Amino acid sequence: MGKRTRAGALAAGALLLTVGCSGGDGSSRKDGPDNPNLLLGFRTWLKTNDSKRDDALAGHARNVSLDYRSGDRDGVVEVLTDYGPWGGAEDQVGPLAKAFTEWWDEDPAAGSARFLGQGGKTAKKTTLYDGDKPSNLLEEFRSWAAKNSPSGERLAPHITQLTIGYGAKGSGAVTVSTDYLTYKDNKTQQNVDALSKAFADWWDGDEGAETVTVTSEDQGSHAEREL
């Protein structure tokens, strides 16, 4: 059984976020290590790989998110665990962090990972990828929107954050944040609607998430679409 990898890549001008596999074991996409839901893919890899790693680690990972912020070189993975609370997590999270880093296998879709204990405090940080060609999904979406969406060139600079969250009960959800302020711009709702449509067009049916929500900075306007 080969070592699993996951890869973030663009296909046909849209995001393709998948969990790859360098050695097949017959698992289906729905419940195998190649599941595009990063939490379920990681959990399954822990349970099916042929190393001596403790399978019980899988149950301690509760949520995984992939986050890109304006101005950052690459993305950050955040893994919520049930360790802790607080200081206790720092002593417990090490094996899980080591396993996640091994599974990620230097995928350029994120440069680092943060592991959180109960209460939300960061218990450990690890490096996932430090190469010279990181994938930045926020910048990829901005670039695509500016070139391919009506009013995209005007709207794209207002995108400040892109987060994909994965839980244990299904596909992920994307949140796109903007710096629009509803009380300052009466076209804010129109703008977030346009960005939600642009994102859905860019995603183009790719796996890994079912919905996208675009929000204003003050949360006064939002638009949600199915992917």
Disulfide bonds with the S-S distance in Angstrom:
none
